[in-house]
Amino acid sequence: MPRIHTFSVAPAIPEALRPLEALAHDLSWSWHPEAMRLFWRIDPQLWRELNGNPVALLGQVGQDRLEALAEDPAFMAHLARVREIIAVELTRPSAVSGEGAAEVLVAYFCAEFGLSEALPIYSGGLGVLAGDTLKSASGVGLPFVAVGLAYQEGYFHQYLNVDGWQQEDPYDNDFATLPMRRARRPDGSAATVEVRIEGRRVKVRIWEVTVGRTRLLLLDTNDPENTADDRAITYRLYGGGSELRCKQEIVLGIGGFYALRTMGVRPTVYHMNEGHSAFMALARIRDLVQASGLSFAEAREACAATNVFTTHTPVPAGFDVFSEAQLAQFLPTMHDDLGVSRRELLALGAHEQDPGLTRGFNMAYLALRLSGWVNGVSQLHADVSREMWRRMWPGYEANEVPIVGVTNGVHTRTWLDEEMGELLERYLGEGVTTAPATEVPWELVDSVPDAELWRAHERARERLVSFVRERATRQARRLGLPPHHIEAATEVLDPRALTIGFARRFATYKRATLLFRERDRIRALLTNERRPVQFVFAGKAHPQDDPAKELIKELVHFARDPAIRRHIVFVEEYDMGVARHLVQGVDVWLNNPRRPKEASGTSGMKVVPNGGLNLSVLDGWWAEAYDGLNGWAIGAGEVYDDVEQGDEIESRILLNLLEDQVLPEFYGRGPDGLPRRWIARMKHSMKGLSSFFSTDRMVLEYAEKLYLPATRAGLADAASDHAVAREVAARVGRLETGWGQVRIGDVQVNAPYDLTIGEAVTLEAPVFLGDLAADDVIVEVVGGRVDSDRQVVDGITAPMQRHDEGDIDGWYRYHGTWTPQETGHSGCTLRVRPRFDRGAPARDFPVKLWE
């Protein structure tokens, strides 16, 4: 391969337009319609062709056009207005309050970030949520630095062949023409770090993306000093096999930690958004061991106090798992650097009750064992996660597993239709388009006249229909279809018909074709001229997921029926731009996964402030959002052991809802032509859901429940020169040595068999602790309803008190009371558990029970 010398060529921006260049590199424009309209004015056609990328636009527009704009008073006034709008937003006071708010700085690690279709380094929901999180952190004033990877080939471009089979082409990202810049050290030199993979030094370049008041550092190994294999590590998102994924996660976690150091960032909290970045926790421990002289156990406790782990996966199969051989190959010296044996290192990622690592090294388990704070992404998902991982806290009730729920949200202003935003501003105040969603008086939606709200929504639907027709026509031309097919593509959809959207990653559990199990019924709905209904589908299947690709093909083939082809459209190349058109223009958002496999889901949240309604299975966020009046529920939250039977039942329920409720309500018009009941449902949804299901609320909840407590814990430990961590590590060491000796002696229960509710039960028991101190443990009585297996169900705990006389040869005496809270067959038992201030991280100590 010939050697070349490379350059980064920048456009010659006139001095008067220099602020425009800075604006192009700040993703604040992505949620300000006025800013996007400014770039559109430069060259409308080129703006569309470049997928709304302002940096590429400035690089490709003619020099004469730039010179003309610099002399155009109207354009310069528009630029000044946009700069003022954004400047005011960036100086808003922080909404974060409480002890630790003045010190908090969050480092947020994620494998993908979806900020705009102009920066294609994301695949779907996880990345879009991460992008919305950055935007909201800026909006509420939470100090926040994110870390991700810069993918040269992104995820993939999607197109369908003539048979409807998904094909993939890689992106070819030219980072110099994207809204990102090489990160610079204080001396102005390009910032880089090195990570060791297979004992080899891999050079990692650091790029920086500005997102309002937040920063995103992106890591890239495509440096000429690296080998060809190492340059390819960050080529493609979710590409290749497990070996490539392992190397990517080393770069993300370990490289990301050192990138923060290189850039002078000293976070108080390290947040792992999914397990992909969990190697970061090892890098932190290694750094502390080498810098402070702490032992591995002490450094582990010090770091865990400020590590946050968010899981997004409700099924064990969703986690990255690497083999023992891969760990040995790619991180050959990590155990020595940490000061532990290889077996001890591997145990950190072992599945529960699998010390031999026969099931592999699980990144989520690594994160659970090294994080003091853990959360799921909806209340139902937190419940599912506690049940799924309760064996990592053996002997605990599922509701005691320390995983909290912080329900996801969306960045409202990114997804809000411009015309709808202007309408809401007139009645709710200017905060709709300038302030966090949590500060908007959504209850004033009732003051919006029905006719105005409906007309704004109808115009959004019309824009969606126009967009879909344009895309369908382009698809038909690319496939070389005959002229009559191309003509038909220009006429798909009816701008006045009930429009239902389904767009997300295609996977079998999401059941995109659930509607089509009863072909005659759905065909009758689609061909009903009196009450027409139409569907717009979009979404990508993972390149290796052939069953999901079959779903796309099945959908496309079904839609080719001449009688219905105008009423069902699959839109290729799903990205954030396509998503915006859909969520702003549909009447109903359809979501029908198999419960409980949807951890949260956020696509349905995006339709809410736009006046769209949700028709969904009670899974993820909809399980806590649905109130009977703000949309429709498919079923009542059932989980079916027989998947085929469940699909059959819920397909019928879905069609019944469409026939009996959704369509009649949409077409139930009064003399003025307005669907009053439908509009009332729209308003109820907008009022009740828009504020809570926003990332503005979500970020503030993270701050309250996780970031500020973690910051306080870290500051307290640092102020004590890590005495807090040393004390916890010493206790863990004592427990590891002596826990096997702990046992409960003969328990005396003083109560009659027949109790009256409110009557207390008194218990006394000797507990053998051996060499452990009494302060190392907590002794509790657990009581509640007893099931047919003589197990306490949904038990309530009460502390036992230790007698003052102290221990006798390692025995301590405890006494306490328990009071039944309900009638029926009840019981109680005793248990001993380790004493820690926090239930996380997971430490694998089994609770000792009365046996």
Secondary structure as GFF3:
##gff-version 3
##sequence-region A 1 851
A	DSSP	three_ten_helix	15	17	.	.	.	ID=ss1
A	DSSP	alpha_helix	18	24	.	.	.	ID=ss2
A	DSSP	three_ten_helix	27	31	.	.	.	ID=ss3
A	DSSP	alpha_helix	33	42	.	.	.	ID=ss4
A	DSSP	alpha_helix	44	49	.	.	.	ID=ss5
A	DSSP	alpha_helix	54	60	.	.	.	ID=ss6
A	DSSP	alpha_helix	63	70	.	.	.	ID=ss7
A	DSSP	alpha_helix	73	90	.	.	.	ID=ss8
A	DSSP	beta_strand	106	109	.	.	.	ID=ss9
A	DSSP	alpha_helix	125	140	.	.	.	ID=ss10
A	DSSP	beta_strand	144	149	.	.	.	ID=ss11
A	DSSP	beta_strand	157	160	.	.	.	ID=ss12
A	DSSP	beta_strand	166	169	.	.	.	ID=ss13
A	DSSP	three_ten_helix	175	177	.	.	.	ID=ss14
A	DSSP	beta_strand	181	182	.	.	.	ID=ss15
A	DSSP	beta_strand	192	197	.	.	.	ID=ss16
A	DSSP	beta_strand	200	211	.	.	.	ID=ss17
A	DSSP	beta_strand	214	220	.	.	.	ID=ss18
A	DSSP	alpha_helix	228	231	.	.	.	ID=ss19
A	DSSP	three_ten_helix	232	234	.	.	.	ID=ss20
A	DSSP	alpha_helix	242	250	.	.	.	ID=ss21
A	DSSP	pi_helix	251	255	.	.	.	ID=ss22
A	DSSP	alpha_helix	256	262	.	.	.	ID=ss23
A	DSSP	beta_strand	269	273	.	.	.	ID=ss24
A	DSSP	three_ten_helix	275	277	.	.	.	ID=ss25
A	DSSP	alpha_helix	279	292	.	.	.	ID=ss26
A	DSSP	alpha_helix	296	304	.	.	.	ID=ss27
A	DSSP	beta_strand	307	310	.	.	.	ID=ss28
A	DSSP	three_ten_helix	316	318	.	.	.	ID=ss29
A	DSSP	beta_strand	321	322	.	.	.	ID=ss30
A	DSSP	alpha_helix	324	330	.	.	.	ID=ss31
A	DSSP	alpha_helix	334	338	.	.	.	ID=ss32
A	DSSP	alpha_helix	342	347	.	.	.	ID=ss33
A	DSSP	beta_strand	361	362	.	.	.	ID=ss34
A	DSSP	alpha_helix	363	369	.	.	.	ID=ss35
A	DSSP	beta_strand	373	376	.	.	.	ID=ss36
A	DSSP	alpha_helix	379	388	.	.	.	ID=ss37
A	DSSP	three_ten_helix	390	392	.	.	.	ID=ss38
A	DSSP	three_ten_helix	398	400	.	.	.	ID=ss39
A	DSSP	beta_strand	404	405	.	.	.	ID=ss40
A	DSSP	alpha_helix	412	415	.	.	.	ID=ss41
A	DSSP	alpha_helix	418	428	.	.	.	ID=ss42
A	DSSP	alpha_helix	431	434	.	.	.	ID=ss43
A	DSSP	three_ten_helix	437	439	.	.	.	ID=ss44
A	DSSP	three_ten_helix	442	447	.	.	.	ID=ss45
A	DSSP	alpha_helix	450	478	.	.	.	ID=ss46
A	DSSP	alpha_helix	483	489	.	.	.	ID=ss47
A	DSSP	beta_strand	498	503	.	.	.	ID=ss48
A	DSSP	three_ten_helix	508	510	.	.	.	ID=ss49
A	DSSP	three_ten_helix	514	517	.	.	.	ID=ss50
A	DSSP	alpha_helix	519	526	.	.	.	ID=ss51
A	DSSP	beta_strand	533	538	.	.	.	ID=ss52
A	DSSP	alpha_helix	546	558	.	.	.	ID=ss53
A	DSSP	beta_strand	568	571	.	.	.	ID=ss54
A	DSSP	alpha_helix	576	585	.	.	.	ID=ss55
A	DSSP	beta_strand	588	591	.	.	.	ID=ss56
A	DSSP	alpha_helix	603	607	.	.	.	ID=ss57
A	DSSP	three_ten_helix	608	610	.	.	.	ID=ss58
A	DSSP	beta_strand	613	617	.	.	.	ID=ss59
A	DSSP	alpha_helix	622	625	.	.	.	ID=ss60
A	DSSP	beta_strand	631	634	.	.	.	ID=ss61
A	DSSP	alpha_helix	643	657	.	.	.	ID=ss62
A	DSSP	pi_helix	658	662	.	.	.	ID=ss63
A	DSSP	alpha_helix	663	666	.	.	.	ID=ss64
A	DSSP	alpha_helix	676	689	.	.	.	ID=ss65
A	DSSP	alpha_helix	695	702	.	.	.	ID=ss66
A	DSSP	pi_helix	703	707	.	.	.	ID=ss67
A	DSSP	alpha_helix	708	719	.	.	.	ID=ss68
A	DSSP	alpha_helix	723	738	.	.	.	ID=ss69
A	DSSP	three_ten_helix	739	741	.	.	.	ID=ss70
A	DSSP	beta_strand	743	744	.	.	.	ID=ss71
A	DSSP	beta_strand	748	750	.	.	.	ID=ss72
A	DSSP	beta_strand	761	768	.	.	.	ID=ss73
A	DSSP	three_ten_helix	774	776	.	.	.	ID=ss74
A	DSSP	beta_strand	777	786	.	.	.	ID=ss75
A	DSSP	beta_strand	792	799	.	.	.	ID=ss76
A	DSSP	beta_strand	801	802	.	.	.	ID=ss77
A	DSSP	beta_strand	811	818	.	.	.	ID=ss78
A	DSSP	beta_strand	826	834	.	.	.	ID=ss79
A	DSSP	beta_strand	848	849	.	.	.	ID=ss80
###
